[in-house]
Amino acid sequence: MGPLHGLTLLEIGGIGPGPFAGMMLSDMGAEVIRIDKMKQFKRIQPNHDVLTRNRKSIMINLKAKSGIETVLRMIEAADGLQEGFRPGVMEQLGLGPETCLERNPRLVYGRMTGWGQEGPLAQAAGHDINYIALSGALHAIGQPNEKPVVPLNLIGDFGGGGMLLAFGMVCALFEAQKSGQGQVVDANILDGVAALMAMYYSLRASGLWSGRRGENLLDGGAPFYGVYETKDGKYISIGSIEPDFYALLRERAGLTGAEFDSQMDPTKWPEQKEKLTQLFKTKTRDQWCTLMEGTDVCFAPVLTLDEAVDHPHHRYRKTFYDGDALLQHFPVPRFSRTVPEIKSPPPVPGQHTEEILQTFGFCPDEIQHLRSSGVVADSPGRGV
């Protein structure tokens, strides 16, 4: 039973950062009810969508006046709501913050956008790649004299977006328990990525970041902090920044040449990197693991998704869970007393429609009327 047990949150169905935030909150024990829209676009099969696990789902027609009133009735008994529409859409639907907080003054109203609720770009469409581009993060990732490298959608959607929204929701829920008053949480990916870049702006201000890709301490420019190919065409990573760790790298790799004496001299880095590139190709990845893994070199093999699951460290810590015929991670972070758990697999949209309505006090006749009039549905295609 996780630390957020006892909280009831509503999640307006969406994709990307919103469901990630909902997963974080539901993993921690909150009862997160996903309100899936009719004809919701989903690229991933519902039973494979880890981002929607631990939730119950109800399908509501948000274009119907009765559908909006149904949501408002649910809001009256909820602790929080999160949505991920463009600015103004919830207001147009009749579910804006003012309306919802009038129904429930204790409600925490979480908003997830890309550009923020206001500003010149607020109404523009965008995706992770655009937000990290405007934040300066994308420019910093890649090799010298090459175009920036797309780092999956981890930095924007999930790190700067969903995780920020989950954090903001928990902060506001904590405050609401003291004040008795709800509020709006304006989480957006652009702000979140800017926050993730805090240390790099600090390095820049201190003259320790050149602004050019692949020339700096943490972007692959330093020979002792990077990825190298091995004899068998696989890869390893090293991060021997501290002097003691660098000394151990030199010892384990046999770096006896005087050119490696000047660790922090960027003018020496190209020569050092070239020699390390050739050196690491003389052994297989497993051979380098035998020499360095588990030591203070700060070393790890670069594993595929399948390889990562089977690594002994992950097996020992039970990082991954393969129940319900779906490989996924265990809830994090870990707690000593209020232990989070995987309570249920990802739902099919509308799977729990009747159960949810009953929980919120709708009587059988009301439920039947909502279903027959197309306001709610039990599964895609019904009640549309």
N, C-alpha and C positions, 0 to 999 in steps of 0.2 A: 504494500500500500504506500504509494509515493507521497512526498511532502505536500502536494497540492490537493490531496484527497479532501473532498467536501465542497470543492468549487465546481460550479456549473458554468460552462462557457459555450457560446454559440459561434460557429464558424461558417460564414457564407462561402460556399464552395468556390474554389479557384484553382490555380496551378502555381507551381514554383514556391516562392517564399512564404505565401500564406499557409499552405498545407504543411510546410516545414515547421513553421511556428506552432501550428496546431499539433503536430507530432511531438514537439518538445514539451508542450504543456500537457498533453494527454499522457505522454510517457511518465511525467512526474505525478500522475494520479488524478489530475482534473478530469471531470466528466465533460468531454468536448463533444458537442453534437454538431455534426456537419450538415448544413442545409444545402443540399445539392439542387442546382437549378435544373429545370426541364431542358433536355437536350444539351447537357453540359459537355463541352469538348474535353475529351481525355485521350491522349496519345497512348498512355500506358493502360494495359488491361486492369480493371478495378482490383482484381484479386492479387495483382502483382505490385500494387502501388503502396510501397512501404510508407510513404509520406502521409497516408490516410489511416494508418493502423491505430488501434486502441480507440476507435470512434464508433459511434452509431450514426446512421445516415437517414435523413428524411428528405423526400423530394417535394419541393413547394414551388408553385408557379408564381414567381415574383412579379409577373406582369398582370396578375389578377388582384383586384382590390382586396378580396377575401384572403388571398395569399399573404399580402402585406399585414393584414390584421392578425392572421395566424402567427406570423413572426413576432408581432408586437405583444401578443399574449404570452409568447414564450419568453420574450425579453423581460417581462414583469417578474419572472422567477429566476432570472439568470444573474450571475455575477459579472459576466463580461461578454462582449461580442467582438469579433474581428472580421474585417472585410478587406478586399483587395481590388476594388473597382477604381477607375479613374476618378479624380476629384469631381464631386457634384452628382455622380450617378446614384449614390445611396439617397441623397436629398431628393432627386427626381422620382425615385421609387417610393418615397414616403418613409424612408428608414434612416434619415440623417440623424446626426448626433443630438440635435435639439429635441427632435420628436422622441427618440429612444430614451434620452435622459429625463424627459417629462414623464414618461411611463415608469421609469425606474431610476430615481436620482442617484442610486448607488452604483449604477452600471459603469464599468470600465469599457470604453469604446475604442478598440484598436483599429488603426487604419494603416494599410500597407500599399504604398505606391512606389513608382520608380524615381520620379523627380520631386516629389513632395506635393503638398496640397496647394501651394501657391508658387508663382514664379513664371517666367517667360515660357518654360518648357512643360509646365504642369499638365497641360492637356495633350501633349504629344505622346504617341506610342513609343515604346522602347523595350529593350530586353537587356539582360545582364551585361552583354558586351558593350552596349552604349553607355550604361551607367558607370562601368569601371573605366571606360575611355575618358569620360568627362571628369572623373575624379582624379585622374593622373596615374591610377594604378596600372592600367593596361600598357601605357607608354614605358613603364619601368621593367616590364617582363619580356625577356627575350635575349637573343645573342647580338653582339656588336655588329653593326652594319646590316642587320636583317630586320624584317618587320616584326612588330610585337607579336608575342605568342599568346593565343587564347587559352587561359588557364581553367578550362571547363567553366561551369557557371557557379563555382564554389565561392568566389570572393563576393560577388554581387548578390545573387539570389539568396544564398544560404548564410554566408557570414555577415555581410552588411545588411541583408534584408530580413530573412526569417528569424535568425537568432536575435537580431536587434528588436524585432517586434515582440518576441517571446519575453525578452528581458524587460522591455517597456511595460508589457502587460503585468508581469509579476510585480514590478515596482508600483504601478498604479493600484493593483489589487491590494498590496500591502498597505498603501496609504489610505485606501478606502475603508479598510477595516478599522483604522484609527479615527478618520474624520467622518465616516458615514456618507461621504460624497464621492460620486464617480467623476470621471473626466475623460478627455479624448487623448489618445496616444497617437501622435503623428510620426509613424516610423516610415522611412523611405530609404531606398537602396543608395541613392546618391549621398545622403548624409552618412549612412552606415559605412560605406567604403571610404569616405573621407576620414572617418574615425579610425578605421583599420590602418590607414596610412600615416597615423600620428607619428610613429617613430621615424619614418622616412623624412617627414618634414623637419623633425629634430636633427636628423643627420645632415640634411641639406643646410640648415641654419648654422650648423657647426663646421661646415666645409668638408664634411665626410661623405658627401654623396654628389657625384659629378653631374647627374642628370642624363648621362648617356648609358644606354643599356649595356649590360654585360661587362661593366668596368668597375663594379663596386663590390663591397665586402659580401653582400647577401644576395646578389643577383647572378651569381656564376662567374663574376669577374675574378674573384680570388681563387687561386688554384687549390687551396685547401678547403674550399667550400663549394662543392659542385658535384656533377654527375659524370661518370666515366664509363666507357665501354670496356668490356672484358674480352678475353680470348674467344669465348663461345658466343659472342654477339649479344650478350646480356649486359646489364648495367649495375653499377654500385654507386652509392652516395657517400661522401665524406663531408664532415663539418668540423674540422679540427681548428677552431678559432683560437682558443686559449693556449698560451705558450706551452703548458704541460701536455695538452692534448696534441699539439703540433709536434712536440718532441717525440711523443709516442708514435705518431704517424711516421715520422722520419725513421724511427727505429724499426717498426714493423715492415715498412716498405723499402728499407735500405737506402734512404735518401741521404747519402753521405757527402754529396757534392757541396762545395762552398756556395754555389748559387742558391741553395735552399736556406742559407743562414739568415737572410733578410726577409723574414716572413711578411712584414707589413709594408714593404716597399713596392708600390704598384708598378714601378718601372721594371721590376724583376718578374712580375706575374706572368706575362706572356711566355717567357722562356721556361719558367717553372711548370706552367700548365702544359706546354708541349711535351716536356719530359715525362710528366705524370700521365699524359694521354698515352704515350708509347709504353710506359711501364705497366699500366693496368691492363694492357692488351697481352701481356706475357703470361697471365694466369686466367683461369676460368673464374666465374663469379663464385662458385662454391669454394674454390681454393682461397680466394680473398676473404670469404666468410670465415674460413678456418683460421686465418691469420688475424682477423680484426674484429669479427662480430663479438659483442659482449665486452669489449674493452673500452677504455677511455679515448680511443681514437675518434669517437663519434662517427660510427660507421653503420650502414644498413644496406642490404641488397635492395635493388629496385624490383619490387614484386608486381606481378600481374594481379588482377582481382582474385582469380582462382588461387594463385599461390599465397596471397596474403591470408586467406581464410585458414590455410593449413599450416601457417607458421607456428612453431611451438609456443612462442610468447602469447599469440592470440588464443591458442588452444588452452593454455594454462589460465589465462584471465577471462576466458569465455567472452571474448569481444564480440563474436558473432553467434547468431542463433539460427538454426535451420529447421525449426518446427513449422507446422502449417504448410509444408512443402514450399517455403519461401525463405531464402537466405537473406538475413538482415542483421543489423547491429543490435546489441542489447541497449536498453536505455542508459543514457549518460547525462550528467555525472552520476557517480555512485554515492550512496548514502549508507551510513552505518546502522541506522535505525529505521527510517521511513524508506524502505527499499522499493524503488520503481520496478515495474514489471511489464511484460507484454501481455496485456489482458485479452486482446482479441485481434484477429487478422484484419486486413483492410476490408471495408464493407463494400458491397455492391450499392450504388446509389439508390436510395429509397428502401433499403433492406429493412429498416427499423421504423418505417413511417408510423404505423399504427401504435407500436409500443411507445414511441416518443410522444405522440399526441396524448395517449392515455396518461403518461407521466406528468404532462403539463395540464392535466385536468379537463381535457376534451372528452365529452361523453360519447358513447357509441353512435348516437344519432348524428351528432355533429361530425364525427369522423366519416360516417357514411356519406353525409351531404358534401363534405369537402372532397371526398374521393370521386363521387358521381358527377360533381360539377367541374372536375378537372383542376381543382386547386392543389391537391396533393396527389402523389402517386407512389405505388409500392416498388416500382422498378421502371427502367426506361421504357417509354412507349405507352405506359398506362396513365391516363388522366391528363394527357397533353392537350 
